[in-house]
C-alpha cells in the first residue's frame, strides 16, 4: 500500500470558536491532539474566531460553538462541542 498522501486526500477542517473561552481553548487543544495522533500531517486546520470573523460565521450559518466543519473528504460533517470525546470526533471525521 502506498503511504504517499495526495493533496486532494487531506482532511480539510475548520474549527469555529468564541475567542479564548474555556470551551474554545479545550476544543482547539483536543482537536489538534486528535489530528496529530490519527491523521498526522494529512490535514489542514483553520481556526476561526467568530468574534473576529462574523461574516464567515454568518455564511456558514453557525448556531452553536465550538463547531468543527469537515469539508473534505466528503461528506461534509459538523461536530459541536469541545472535541473531548475522541471516538465521536473520529467517527465524525470518518476515521472509525
N, CA, C and O atoms as a GROMACS GRO file, in nm:
protein
  384
    1UNK      N    1   0.084  -0.119   0.000
    1UNK     CA    2   0.000   0.000   0.000
    1UNK      C    3   0.088   0.125   0.000
    1UNK      O    4   0.185   0.132   0.075
    2UNK      N    5   0.055   0.220  -0.082
    2UNK     CA    6   0.132   0.342  -0.094
    2UNK      C    7   0.090   0.439   0.018
    2UNK      O    8  -0.028   0.475   0.028
    3UNK      N    9   0.186   0.479   0.101
    3UNK     CA   10   0.156   0.570   0.211
    3UNK      C   11   0.168   0.716   0.170
    3UNK      O   12   0.151   0.805   0.254
    4UNK      N   13   0.196   0.742   0.045
    4UNK     CA   14   0.207   0.879  -0.003
    4UNK      C   15   0.070   0.945   0.003
    4UNK      O   16  -0.029   0.890  -0.045
    5UNK      N   17   0.066   1.064   0.061
    5UNK     CA   18  -0.060   1.137   0.075
    5UNK      C   19  -0.070   1.237  -0.040
    5UNK      O   20   0.018   1.320  -0.059
    6UNK      N   21  -0.177   1.228  -0.113
    6UNK     CA   22  -0.203   1.325  -0.218
    6UNK      C   23  -0.271   1.447  -0.156
    6UNK      O   24  -0.344   1.434  -0.057
    7UNK      N   25  -0.248   1.562  -0.213
    7UNK     CA   26  -0.306   1.685  -0.160
    7UNK      C   27  -0.458   1.677  -0.153
    7UNK      O   28  -0.519   1.728  -0.059
    8UNK      N   29  -0.521   1.613  -0.253
    8UNK     CA   30  -0.667   1.607  -0.255
    8UNK      C   31  -0.724   1.504  -0.159
    8UNK      O   32  -0.846   1.490  -0.151
    9UNK      N   33  -0.638   1.432  -0.085
    9UNK     CA   34  -0.685   1.335   0.013
    9UNK      C   35  -0.680   1.393   0.155
    9UNK      O   36  -0.724   1.328   0.250
   10UNK      N   37  -0.628   1.512   0.170
   10UNK     CA   38  -0.614   1.572   0.302
   10UNK      C   39  -0.750   1.606   0.363
   10UNK      O   40  -0.844   1.642   0.293
   11UNK      N   41  -0.757   1.593   0.495
   11UNK     CA   42  -0.876   1.638   0.567
   11UNK      C   43  -0.873   1.790   0.571
   11UNK      O   44  -0.772   1.850   0.606
   12UNK      N   45  -0.983   1.851   0.534
   12UNK     CA   46  -0.995   1.996   0.537
   12UNK      C   47  -1.092   2.029   0.650
   12UNK      O   48  -1.211   1.998   0.644
   13UNK      N   49  -1.037   2.093   0.754
   13UNK     CA   50  -1.113   2.118   0.877
   13UNK      C   51  -1.115   2.266   0.909
   13UNK      O   52  -1.017   2.338   0.890
   14UNK      N   53  -1.231   2.311   0.957
   14UNK     CA   54  -1.246   2.448   1.007
   14UNK      C   55  -1.312   2.440   1.144
   14UNK      O   56  -1.420   2.382   1.159
   15UNK      N   57  -1.246   2.498   1.243
   15UNK     CA   58  -1.298   2.499   1.379
   15UNK      C   59  -1.339   2.641   1.414
   15UNK      O   60  -1.256   2.733   1.416
   16UNK      N   61  -1.467   2.658   1.441
   16UNK     CA   62  -1.521   2.789   1.478
   16UNK      C   63  -1.527   2.797   1.630
   16UNK      O   64  -1.583   2.709   1.696
   17UNK      N   65  -1.468   2.902   1.686
   17UNK     CA   66  -1.461   2.919   1.831
   17UNK      C   67  -1.503   3.061   1.868
   17UNK      O   68  -1.520   3.148   1.783
   18UNK      N   69  -1.520   3.081   1.999
   18UNK     CA   70  -1.553   3.213   2.053
   18UNK      C   71  -1.438   3.263   2.138
   18UNK      O   72  -1.433   3.238   2.258
   19UNK      N   73  -1.346   3.332   2.075
   19UNK     CA   74  -1.234   3.390   2.148
   19UNK      C   75  -1.155   3.287   2.225
   19UNK      O   76  -1.131   3.176   2.177
   20UNK      N   77  -1.114   3.326   2.346
   20UNK     CA   78  -1.032   3.238   2.430
   20UNK      C   79  -1.115   3.178   2.543
   20UNK      O   80  -1.064   3.158   2.654
   21UNK      N   81  -1.241   3.148   2.517
   21UNK     CA   82  -1.326   3.086   2.619
   21UNK      C   83  -1.270   2.948   2.655
   21UNK      O   84  -1.194   2.889   2.579
   22UNK      N   85  -1.308   2.899   2.770
   22UNK     CA   86  -1.260   2.769   2.816
   22UNK      C   87  -1.293   2.660   2.714
   22UNK      O   88  -1.206   2.580   2.679
   23UNK      N   89  -1.417   2.656   2.667
   23UNK     CA   90  -1.456   2.554   2.569
   23UNK      C   91  -1.380   2.568   2.438
   23UNK      O   92  -1.346   2.468   2.375
   24UNK      N   93  -1.355   2.690   2.396
   24UNK     CA   94  -1.281   2.712   2.271
   24UNK      C   95  -1.137   2.663   2.283
   24UNK      O   96  -1.088   2.592   2.195
   25UNK      N   97  -1.071   2.700   2.391
   25UNK     CA   98  -0.933   2.656   2.413
   25UNK      C   99  -0.926   2.504   2.422
   25UNK      O  100  -0.836   2.442   2.366
   26UNK      N  101  -1.021   2.445   2.493
   26UNK     CA  102  -1.026   2.299   2.508
   26UNK      C  103  -1.049   2.232   2.371
   26UNK      O  104  -0.985   2.132   2.340
   27UNK      N  105  -1.141   2.286   2.292
   27UNK     CA  106  -1.170   2.230   2.161
   27UNK      C  107  -1.047   2.235   2.070
   27UNK      O  108  -1.018   2.138   2.000
   28UNK      N  109  -0.976   2.347   2.071
   28UNK     CA  110  -0.854   2.360   1.989
   28UNK      C  111  -0.751   2.257   2.031
   28UNK      O  112  -0.694   2.187   1.947
   29UNK      N  113  -0.727   2.248   2.160
   29UNK     CA  114  -0.628   2.153   2.212
   29UNK      C  115  -0.666   2.009   2.180
   29UNK      O  116  -0.583   1.932   2.132
   30UNK      N  117  -0.791   1.973   2.208
   30UNK     CA  118  -0.836   1.836   2.184
   30UNK      C  119  -0.829   1.801   2.035
   30UNK      O  120  -0.783   1.692   1.999
   31UNK      N  121  -0.873   1.892   1.950
   31UNK     CA  122  -0.874   1.863   1.807
   31UNK      C  123  -0.732   1.850   1.752
   31UNK      O  124  -0.704   1.761   1.671
   32UNK      N  125  -0.642   1.939   1.795
   32UNK     CA  126  -0.503   1.928   1.748
   32UNK      C  127  -0.442   1.795   1.791
   32UNK      O  128  -0.371   1.732   1.713
   33UNK      N  129  -0.470   1.753   1.914
   33UNK     CA  130  -0.418   1.625   1.962
   33UNK      C  131  -0.474   1.509   1.878
   33UNK      O  132  -0.399   1.420   1.837
   34UNK      N  133  -0.603   1.510   1.853
   34UNK     CA  134  -0.666   1.403   1.773
   34UNK      C  135  -0.606   1.402   1.632
   34UNK      O  136  -0.571   1.295   1.581
   35UNK      N  137  -0.593   1.517   1.570
   35UNK     CA  138  -0.539   1.523   1.434
   35UNK      C  139  -0.394   1.473   1.430
   35UNK      O  140  -0.359   1.396   1.341
   36UNK      N  141  -0.313   1.517   1.522
   36UNK     CA  142  -0.173   1.474   1.522
   36UNK      C  143  -0.160   1.325   1.552
   36UNK      O  144  -0.068   1.259   1.503
   37UNK      N  145  -0.250   1.271   1.631
   37UNK     CA  146  -0.244   1.129   1.667
   37UNK      C  147  -0.297   1.040   1.555
   37UNK      O  148  -0.240   0.934   1.530
   38UNK      N  149  -0.404   1.081   1.489
   38UNK     CA  150  -0.473   0.991   1.397
   38UNK      C  151  -0.456   1.024   1.248
   38UNK      O  152  -0.464   0.934   1.165
   39UNK      N  153  -0.434   1.149   1.214
   39UNK     CA  154  -0.418   1.183   1.072
   39UNK      C  155  -0.285   1.252   1.042
   39UNK      O  156  -0.258   1.289   0.928
   40UNK      N  157  -0.203   1.268   1.144
   40UNK     CA  158  -0.067   1.321   1.132
   40UNK      C  159  -0.064   1.448   1.046
   40UNK      O  160  -0.130   1.546   1.079
   41UNK      N  161   0.012   1.446   0.939
   41UNK     CA  162   0.026   1.565   0.854
   41UNK      C  163  -0.076   1.566   0.740
   41UNK      O  164  -0.061   1.641   0.644
   42UNK      N  165  -0.178   1.483   0.751
   42UNK     CA  166  -0.274   1.466   0.643
   42UNK      C  167  -0.398   1.553   0.664
   42UNK      O  168  -0.510   1.509   0.639
   43UNK      N  169  -0.379   1.675   0.710
   43UNK     CA  170  -0.494   1.762   0.735
   43UNK      C  171  -0.453   1.908   0.729
   43UNK      O  172  -0.336   1.943   0.746
   44UNK      N  173  -0.552   1.991   0.704
   44UNK     CA  174  -0.534   2.135   0.720
   44UNK      C  175  -0.643   2.180   0.818
   44UNK      O  176  -0.758   2.139   0.807
   45UNK      N  177  -0.603   2.262   0.912
   45UNK     CA  178  -0.696   2.308   1.016
   45UNK      C  179  -0.693   2.460   1.020
   45UNK      O  180  -0.589   2.522   1.041
   46UNK      N  181  -0.810   2.518   0.998
   46UNK     CA  182  -0.827   2.662   1.009
   46UNK      C  183  -0.910   2.689   1.133
   46UNK      O  184  -1.019   2.634   1.148
   47UNK      N  185  -0.859   2.773   1.221
   47UNK     CA  186  -0.932   2.809   1.342
   47UNK      C  187  -0.988   2.949   1.322
   47UNK      O  188  -0.915   3.044   1.293
   48UNK      N  189  -1.120   2.961   1.336
   48UNK     CA  190  -1.188   3.086   1.309
   48UNK      C  191  -1.258   3.136   1.435
   48UNK      O  192  -1.345   3.068   1.489
   49UNK      N  193  -1.218   3.253   1.480
   49UNK     CA  194  -1.280   3.317   1.595
   49UNK      C  195  -1.400   3.398   1.543
   49UNK      O  196  -1.382   3.496   1.471
   50UNK      N  197  -1.520   3.355   1.579
   50UNK     CA  198  -1.640   3.421   1.526
   50UNK      C  199  -1.653   3.566   1.572
   50UNK      O  200  -1.724   3.645   1.508
   51UNK      N  201  -1.586   3.603   1.680
   51UNK     CA  202  -1.587   3.742   1.722
   51UNK      C  203  -1.512   3.830   1.622
   51UNK      O  204  -1.547   3.946   1.602
   52UNK      N  205  -1.409   3.774   1.559
   52UNK     CA  206  -1.327   3.850   1.464
   52UNK      C  207  -1.369   3.828   1.319
   52UNK      O  208  -1.340   3.910   1.232
   53UNK      N  209  -1.439   3.717   1.292
   53UNK     CA  210  -1.477   3.682   1.155
   53UNK      C  211  -1.629   3.658   1.146
   53UNK      O  212  -1.674   3.550   1.110
   54UNK      N  213  -1.705   3.760   1.179
   54UNK     CA  214  -1.852   3.746   1.184
   54UNK      C  215  -1.912   3.706   1.050
   54UNK      O  216  -2.007   3.628   1.046
   55UNK      N  217  -1.859   3.758   0.942
   55UNK     CA  218  -1.918   3.729   0.811
   55UNK      C  219  -1.902   3.581   0.774
   55UNK      O  220  -1.991   3.522   0.713
   56UNK      N  221  -1.789   3.522   0.810
   56UNK     CA  222  -1.770   3.379   0.782
   56UNK      C  223  -1.869   3.297   0.864
   56UNK      O  224  -1.930   3.203   0.812
   57UNK      N  225  -1.886   3.332   0.990
   57UNK     CA  226  -1.981   3.260   1.077
   57UNK      C  227  -2.123   3.272   1.022
   57UNK      O  228  -2.198   3.174   1.023
   58UNK      N  229  -2.160   3.389   0.975
   58UNK     CA  230  -2.293   3.407   0.918
   58UNK      C  231  -2.309   3.325   0.791
   58UNK      O  232  -2.413   3.263   0.769
   59UNK      N  233  -2.208   3.325   0.707
   59UNK     CA  234  -2.213   3.250   0.581
   59UNK      C  235  -2.229   3.100   0.608
   59UNK      O  236  -2.302   3.032   0.536
   60UNK      N  237  -2.162   3.049   0.710
   60UNK     CA  238  -2.169   2.907   0.743
   60UNK      C  239  -2.291   2.873   0.829
   60UNK      O  240  -2.313   2.757   0.863
   61UNK      N  241  -2.369   2.973   0.863
   61UNK     CA  242  -2.490   2.956   0.945
   61UNK      C  243  -2.459   2.884   1.076
   61UNK      O  244  -2.520   2.782   1.108
   62UNK      N  245  -2.364   2.938   1.150
   62UNK     CA  246  -2.321   2.883   1.278
   62UNK      C  247  -2.430   2.910   1.382
   62UNK      O  248  -2.474   3.023   1.398
   63UNK      N  249  -2.472   2.804   1.451
   63UNK     CA  250  -2.574   2.822   1.554
   63UNK      C  251  -2.526   2.779   1.692
   63UNK      O  252  -2.589   2.814   1.792
   64UNK      N  253  -2.416   2.705   1.698
   64UNK     CA  254  -2.361   2.661   1.827
   64UNK      C  255  -2.210   2.653   1.814
   64UNK      O  256  -2.157   2.624   1.707
   65UNK      N  257  -2.141   2.679   1.923
   65UNK     CA  258  -1.994   2.681   1.922
   65UNK      C  259  -1.940   2.610   2.044
   65UNK      O  260  -2.009   2.602   2.146
   66UNK      N  261  -1.819   2.557   2.039
   66UNK     CA  262  -1.733   2.541   1.923
   66UNK      C  263  -1.795   2.447   1.820
   66UNK      O  264  -1.870   2.355   1.855
   67UNK      N  265  -1.763   2.470   1.695
   67UNK     CA  266  -1.816   2.391   1.584
   67UNK      C  267  -1.703   2.353   1.490
   67UNK      O  268  -1.627   2.439   1.445
   68UNK      N  269  -1.692   2.224   1.462
   68UNK     CA  270  -1.594   2.175   1.366
   68UNK      C  271  -1.668   2.139   1.237
   68UNK      O  272  -1.767   2.066   1.240
   69UNK      N  273  -1.620   2.191   1.125
   69UNK     CA  274  -1.674   2.154   0.995
   69UNK      C  275  -1.565   2.080   0.918
   69UNK      O  276  -1.457   2.133   0.893
   70UNK      N  277  -1.595   1.956   0.882
   70UNK     CA  278  -1.506   1.878   0.796
   70UNK      C  279  -1.564   1.890   0.656
   70UNK      O  280  -1.671   1.835   0.628
   71UNK      N  281  -1.493   1.960   0.569
   71UNK     CA  282  -1.546   1.979   0.434
   71UNK      C  283  -1.489   1.878   0.335
   71UNK      O  284  -1.545   1.858   0.227
   72UNK      N  285  -1.378   1.814   0.371
   72UNK     CA  286  -1.321   1.711   0.284
   72UNK      C  287  -1.243   1.613   0.368
   72UNK      O  288  -1.178   1.656   0.464
   73UNK      N  289  -1.245   1.486   0.339
   73UNK     CA  290  -1.319   1.424   0.230
   73UNK      C  291  -1.470   1.425   0.258
   73UNK      O  292  -1.514   1.431   0.372
   74UNK      N  293  -1.544   1.420   0.149
   74UNK     CA  294  -1.689   1.419   0.159
   74UNK      C  295  -1.739   1.292   0.227
   74UNK      O  296  -1.670   1.191   0.219
   75UNK      N  297  -1.852   1.291   0.293
   75UNK     CA  298  -1.948   1.400   0.303
   75UNK      C  299  -1.905   1.503   0.407
   75UNK      O  300  -1.828   1.474   0.499
   76UNK      N  301  -1.956   1.626   0.390
   76UNK     CA  302  -1.930   1.728   0.490
   76UNK      C  303  -1.992   1.685   0.622
   76UNK      O  304  -2.102   1.629   0.625
   77UNK      N  305  -1.922   1.711   0.729
   77UNK     CA  306  -1.974   1.678   0.863
   77UNK      C  307  -1.955   1.798   0.954
   77UNK      O  308  -1.861   1.876   0.937
   78UNK      N  309  -2.046   1.813   1.051
   78UNK     CA  310  -2.037   1.919   1.152
   78UNK      C  311  -2.045   1.856   1.290
   78UNK      O  312  -2.133   1.775   1.318
   79UNK      N  313  -1.951   1.894   1.374
   79UNK     CA  314  -1.946   1.844   1.512
   79UNK      C  315  -1.945   1.963   1.607
   79UNK      O  316  -1.869   2.058   1.589
   80UNK      N  317  -2.031   1.957   1.707
   80UNK     CA  318  -2.041   2.064   1.805
   80UNK      C  319  -1.984   2.016   1.937
   80UNK      O  320  -2.005   1.901   1.977
   81UNK      N  321  -1.911   2.103   2.005
   81UNK     CA  322  -1.861   2.070   2.139
   81UNK      C  323  -1.712   2.092   2.151
   81UNK      O  324  -1.648   2.148   2.061
   82UNK      N  325  -1.657   2.048   2.264
   82UNK     CA  326  -1.516   2.074   2.293
   82UNK      C  327  -1.422   1.965   2.240
   82UNK      O  328  -1.304   1.965   2.274
   83UNK      N  329  -1.473   1.874   2.160
   83UNK     CA  330  -1.396   1.769   2.094
   83UNK      C  331  -1.327   1.676   2.194
   83UNK      O  332  -1.224   1.615   2.163
   84UNK      N  333  -1.384   1.665   2.315
   84UNK     CA  334  -1.323   1.581   2.418
   84UNK      C  335  -1.358   1.433   2.402
   84UNK      O  336  -1.289   1.348   2.459
   85UNK      N  337  -1.462   1.402   2.327
   85UNK     CA  338  -1.499   1.263   2.303
   85UNK      C  339  -1.428   1.216   2.175
   85UNK      O  340  -1.480   1.230   2.064
   86UNK      N  341  -1.309   1.161   2.193
   86UNK     CA  342  -1.224   1.123   2.080
   86UNK      C  343  -1.296   1.030   1.984
   86UNK      O  344  -1.288   1.050   1.863
   87UNK      N  345  -1.366   0.929   2.035
   87UNK     CA  346  -1.435   0.835   1.946
   87UNK      C  347  -1.541   0.904   1.861
   87UNK      O  348  -1.556   0.873   1.743
   88UNK      N  349  -1.613   0.998   1.920
   88UNK     CA  350  -1.715   1.072   1.846
   88UNK      C  351  -1.651   1.158   1.737
   88UNK      O  352  -1.703   1.166   1.626
   89UNK      N  353  -1.539   1.222   1.769
   89UNK     CA  354  -1.470   1.304   1.670
   89UNK      C  355  -1.417   1.218   1.556
   89UNK      O  356  -1.431   1.253   1.439
   90UNK      N  357  -1.356   1.104   1.590
   90UNK     CA  358  -1.304   1.014   1.487
   90UNK      C  359  -1.416   0.964   1.396
   90UNK      O  360  -1.399   0.956   1.275
   91UNK      N  361  -1.529   0.932   1.455
   91UNK     CA  362  -1.644   0.888   1.376
   91UNK      C  363  -1.691   1.000   1.285
   91UNK      O  364  -1.722   0.978   1.168
   92UNK      N  365  -1.697   1.122   1.339
   92UNK     CA  366  -1.737   1.238   1.260
   92UNK      C  367  -1.640   1.266   1.145
   92UNK      O  368  -1.682   1.314   1.039
   93UNK      N  369  -1.514   1.238   1.167
   93UNK     CA  370  -1.414   1.256   1.061
   93UNK      C  371  -1.414   1.141   0.961
   93UNK      O  372  -1.352   1.148   0.855
   94UNK      N  373  -1.486   1.034   0.997
   94UNK     CA  374  -1.490   0.918   0.910
   94UNK      C  375  -1.370   0.826   0.925
   94UNK      O  376  -1.338   0.750   0.834
   95UNK      N  377  -1.303   0.834   1.039
   95UNK     CA  378  -1.184   0.755   1.063
   95UNK      C  379  -1.217   0.622   1.129
   95UNK      O  380  -1.150   0.521   1.104
   96UNK      N  381  -1.318   0.620   1.213
   96UNK     CA  382  -1.355   0.493   1.279
   96UNK      C  383  -1.502   0.466   1.265
   96UNK      O  384  -1.551   0.364   1.314
   0.00000   0.00000   0.00000
